[in-house]
């Protein structure tokens, strides 16, 4: 989404911790109203449940999307 608004006059909503914000030189503006948190669920095949690399990626996603 951030790549779509880069070099345009469009806006988007994203997580404030997204590293692309700084890399793309985007400006963060707080929205002027309250919004409810969005629940995100990670879905993956059960064969990856104990895969250490997959676990690491899931943990990174949880951290970035928190």
OpenMM code with the backbone's topology and positions (N, CA, C; nanometers):
from openmm import Vec3, app, unit

residues = "UNK UNK UNK UNK UNK UNK UNK UNK UNK UNK UNK UNK UNK UNK UNK UNK UNK UNK UNK UNK UNK UNK UNK UNK UNK UNK UNK UNK UNK UNK UNK UNK UNK UNK UNK UNK UNK UNK UNK UNK UNK UNK UNK UNK UNK UNK UNK UNK UNK UNK UNK UNK UNK UNK UNK UNK UNK UNK UNK UNK UNK UNK UNK UNK UNK UNK".split()
positions = [
    Vec3(0.0821, -0.1179, 0.0000),
    Vec3(0.0000, 0.0000, 0.0000),
    Vec3(0.0873, 0.1253, 0.0000),
    Vec3(0.1935, 0.1239, 0.0792),
    Vec3(0.2788, 0.2422, 0.0873),
    Vec3(0.3455, 0.2742, -0.0464),
    Vec3(0.3783, 0.1709, -0.1208),
    Vec3(0.4380, 0.1955, -0.2523),
    Vec3(0.3385, 0.2605, -0.3480),
    Vec3(0.2099, 0.2350, -0.3270),
    Vec3(0.1066, 0.2955, -0.4119),
    Vec3(0.0927, 0.4451, -0.3854),
    Vec3(0.1132, 0.4883, -0.2614),
    Vec3(0.0964, 0.6300, -0.2295),
    Vec3(0.2264, 0.7091, -0.2454),
    Vec3(0.3361, 0.6371, -0.2536),
    Vec3(0.4649, 0.7022, -0.2728),
    Vec3(0.4624, 0.7804, -0.4047),
    Vec3(0.5068, 0.9051, -0.4008),
    Vec3(0.5089, 0.9930, -0.5193),
    Vec3(0.3703, 1.0204, -0.5755),
    Vec3(0.2714, 1.0264, -0.4894),
    Vec3(0.1353, 1.0609, -0.5319),
    Vec3(0.0737, 1.1508, -0.4252),
    Vec3(-0.0473, 1.1963, -0.4492),
    Vec3(-0.1155, 1.2759, -0.3477),
    Vec3(-0.2195, 1.1921, -0.2735),
    Vec3(-0.2077, 1.0601, -0.2842),
    Vec3(-0.2998, 0.9684, -0.2170),
    Vec3(-0.2585, 0.9494, -0.0712),
    Vec3(-0.3512, 0.8952, 0.0076),
    Vec3(-0.3231, 0.8626, 0.1473),
    Vec3(-0.3559, 0.7159, 0.1716),
    Vec3(-0.3036, 0.6613, 0.2804),
    Vec3(-0.3377, 0.5246, 0.3188),
    Vec3(-0.3236, 0.5107, 0.4691),
    Vec3(-0.3799, 0.4065, 0.5228),
    Vec3(-0.3664, 0.3743, 0.6645),
    Vec3(-0.2692, 0.2575, 0.6765),
    Vec3(-0.1780, 0.2674, 0.7715),
    Vec3(-0.0798, 0.1623, 0.7916),
    Vec3(-0.0327, 0.1637, 0.9368),
    Vec3(0.0465, 0.0682, 0.9730),
    Vec3(0.1064, 0.0602, 1.1054),
    Vec3(0.2182, 0.1640, 1.1149),
    Vec3(0.2228, 0.2396, 1.2242),
    Vec3(0.3265, 0.3425, 1.2410),
    Vec3(0.4677, 0.2847, 1.2443),
    Vec3(0.4810, 0.1569, 1.2727),
    Vec3(0.6126, 0.0939, 1.2833),
    Vec3(0.6656, 0.0420, 1.1504),
    Vec3(0.5959, 0.0669, 1.0427),
    Vec3(0.6373, 0.0164, 0.9122),
    Vec3(0.7676, 0.0839, 0.8691),
    Vec3(0.8746, 0.0069, 0.8469),
    Vec3(1.0037, 0.0674, 0.8101),
    Vec3(1.0012, 0.1382, 0.6744),
    Vec3(0.9064, 0.1061, 0.5899),
    Vec3(0.8991, 0.1718, 0.4593),
    Vec3(0.8612, 0.3186, 0.4698),
    Vec3(0.7959, 0.3582, 0.5776),
    Vec3(0.7545, 0.4973, 0.5942),
    Vec3(0.8756, 0.5887, 0.5822),
    Vec3(0.9775, 0.5579, 0.6591),
    Vec3(1.0989, 0.6401, 0.6562),
    Vec3(1.1750, 0.6224, 0.5255),
    Vec3(1.1855, 0.4991, 0.4791),
    Vec3(1.2601, 0.4714, 0.3567),
    Vec3(1.2014, 0.5432, 0.2359),
    Vec3(1.0694, 0.5576, 0.2325),
    Vec3(1.0039, 0.6228, 0.1193),
    Vec3(0.9843, 0.7731, 0.1415),
    Vec3(1.0227, 0.8217, 0.2594),
    Vec3(1.0087, 0.9633, 0.2885),
    Vec3(0.8647, 1.0077, 0.3054),
    Vec3(0.7802, 0.9187, 0.3586),
    Vec3(0.6388, 0.9513, 0.3768),
    Vec3(0.6168, 1.0231, 0.5093),
    Vec3(0.5093, 1.0960, 0.5180),
    Vec3(0.4736, 1.1705, 0.6390),
    Vec3(0.3605, 1.0979, 0.7100),
    Vec3(0.3701, 1.0858, 0.8416),
    Vec3(0.2671, 1.0205, 0.9225),
    Vec3(0.1790, 1.1278, 0.9852),
    Vec3(0.0485, 1.1133, 0.9678),
    Vec3(-0.0485, 1.2052, 1.0257),
    Vec3(-0.1475, 1.1222, 1.1066),
    Vec3(-0.1701, 1.1619, 1.2304),
    Vec3(-0.2683, 1.0918, 1.3137),
    Vec3(-0.4082, 1.1172, 1.2578),
    Vec3(-0.4912, 1.0142, 1.2563),
    Vec3(-0.6280, 1.0330, 1.2085),
    Vec3(-0.7078, 1.1095, 1.3138),
    Vec3(-0.8008, 1.1943, 1.2712),
    Vec3(-0.8707, 1.2818, 1.3654),
    Vec3(-0.9922, 1.2187, 1.4340),
    Vec3(-0.9994, 1.0866, 1.4395),
    Vec3(-1.1120, 1.0193, 1.5037),
    Vec3(-1.0669, 0.8838, 1.5553),
    Vec3(-1.1448, 0.8258, 1.6451),
    Vec3(-1.1128, 0.6947, 1.7023),
    Vec3(-1.1514, 0.5833, 1.6057),
    Vec3(-1.0684, 0.4809, 1.5992),
    Vec3(-1.1032, 0.3609, 1.5230),
    Vec3(-1.0797, 0.2394, 1.6120),
    Vec3(-1.1549, 0.1370, 1.5869),
    Vec3(-1.1387, 0.0124, 1.6623),
    Vec3(-1.0186, -0.0639, 1.6080),
    Vec3(-0.9484, -0.1356, 1.6957),
    Vec3(-0.8363, -0.2175, 1.6479),
    Vec3(-0.8849, -0.3226, 1.5473),
    Vec3(-0.7977, -0.3565, 1.4562),
    Vec3(-0.8281, -0.4577, 1.3557),
    Vec3(-0.7615, -0.5877, 1.3993),
    Vec3(-0.8380, -0.6951, 1.3998),
    Vec3(-0.7814, -0.8255, 1.4351),
    Vec3(-0.7233, -0.8894, 1.3102),
    Vec3(-0.5979, -0.9293, 1.3199),
    Vec3(-0.5314, -0.9996, 1.2111),
    Vec3(-0.4986, -1.1402, 1.2570),
    Vec3(-0.5273, -1.2374, 1.1741),
    Vec3(-0.4965, -1.3763, 1.2050),
    Vec3(-0.3970, -1.4290, 1.1034),
    Vec3(-0.2973, -1.5009, 1.1499),
    Vec3(-0.2017, -1.5660, 1.0612),
    Vec3(-0.2541, -1.7057, 1.0299),
    Vec3(-0.2595, -1.7375, 0.9034),
    Vec3(-0.3090, -1.8679, 0.8604),
    Vec3(-0.1961, -1.9388, 0.7848),
    Vec3(-0.1687, -2.0604, 0.8245),
    Vec3(-0.0622, -2.1359, 0.7599),
    Vec3(-0.0919, -2.2852, 0.7729),
    Vec3(-0.0280, -2.3640, 0.6903),
    Vec3(-0.0473, -2.5085, 0.6905),
    Vec3(0.0112, -2.5680, 0.8177),
    Vec3(-0.0557, -2.6681, 0.8725),
    Vec3(-0.0109, -2.7275, 0.9996),
    Vec3(0.1278, -2.7900, 0.9906),
    Vec3(0.1732, -2.8248, 0.8692),
    Vec3(0.3071, -2.8836, 0.8577),
    Vec3(0.4168, -2.7835, 0.8957),
    Vec3(0.3830, -2.6536, 0.8994),
    Vec3(0.4794, -2.5514, 0.9372),
    Vec3(0.4732, -2.5152, 1.0854),
    Vec3(0.3887, -2.5797, 1.1607),
    Vec3(0.3695, -2.5460, 1.3019),
    Vec3(0.4979, -2.5528, 1.3836),
    Vec3(0.5832, -2.6506, 1.3561),
    Vec3(0.7068, -2.6649, 1.4329),
    Vec3(0.8319, -2.6298, 1.3521),
    Vec3(0.8148, -2.5753, 1.2325),
    Vec3(0.9271, -2.5332, 1.1496),
    Vec3(0.9877, -2.4071, 1.2098),
    Vec3(1.1145, -2.4136, 1.2510),
    Vec3(1.1783, -2.3024, 1.3224),
    Vec3(1.1853, -2.1740, 1.2400),
    Vec3(1.2146, -2.1840, 1.1118),
    Vec3(1.2192, -2.0646, 1.0275),
    Vec3(1.0799, -2.0032, 1.0152),
    Vec3(0.9801, -2.0864, 1.0004),
    Vec3(0.8423, -2.0382, 0.9891),
    Vec3(0.7974, -1.9719, 1.1199),
    Vec3(0.8359, -2.0315, 1.2321),
    Vec3(0.8049, -1.9731, 1.3627),
    Vec3(0.8677, -1.8339, 1.3741),
    Vec3(0.9929, -1.8218, 1.3318),
    Vec3(1.0634, -1.6944, 1.3381),
    Vec3(0.9923, -1.5889, 1.2528),
    Vec3(0.9528, -1.6258, 1.1324),
    Vec3(0.8822, -1.5316, 1.0439),
    Vec3(0.7480, -1.4918, 1.1050),
    Vec3(0.6763, -1.5867, 1.1621),
    Vec3(0.5471, -1.5543, 1.2259),
    Vec3(0.5667, -1.4567, 1.3418),
    Vec3(0.6710, -1.4782, 1.4214),
    Vec3(0.6996, -1.3873, 1.5325),
    Vec3(0.7347, -1.2475, 1.4817),
    Vec3(0.8108, -1.2403, 1.3730),
    Vec3(0.8449, -1.1105, 1.3149),
    Vec3(0.7208, -1.0395, 1.2628),
    Vec3(0.6317, -1.1140, 1.1996),
    Vec3(0.5077, -1.0552, 1.1502),
    Vec3(0.4228, -1.0026, 1.2649),
    Vec3(0.4124, -1.0809, 1.3713),
    Vec3(0.3345, -1.0359, 1.4880),
    Vec3(0.3906, -0.9061, 1.5453),
    Vec3(0.5243, -0.8975, 1.5511),
    Vec3(0.5892, -0.7780, 1.6036),
    Vec3(0.5639, -0.6581, 1.5124),
    Vec3(0.5801, -0.6768, 1.3831),
    Vec3(0.5624, -0.5664, 1.2882),
    Vec3(0.4163, -0.5203, 1.2787),
    Vec3(0.3241, -0.6139, 1.2951),
    Vec3(0.1834, -0.5796, 1.2788),
    Vec3(0.1150, -0.5409, 1.4103),
    Vec3(0.1889, -0.5478, 1.5200),
    Vec3(0.1300, -0.5138, 1.6513),
    Vec3(0.1046, -0.3654, 1.6645),
] * unit.nanometer
topology = app.Topology()
chain = topology.addChain("A")
for resn in residues:
    res = topology.addResidue(resn, chain)
    for name in ("N", "CA", "C"):
        topology.addAtom(name, app.Element.getBySymbol(name[0]), res)
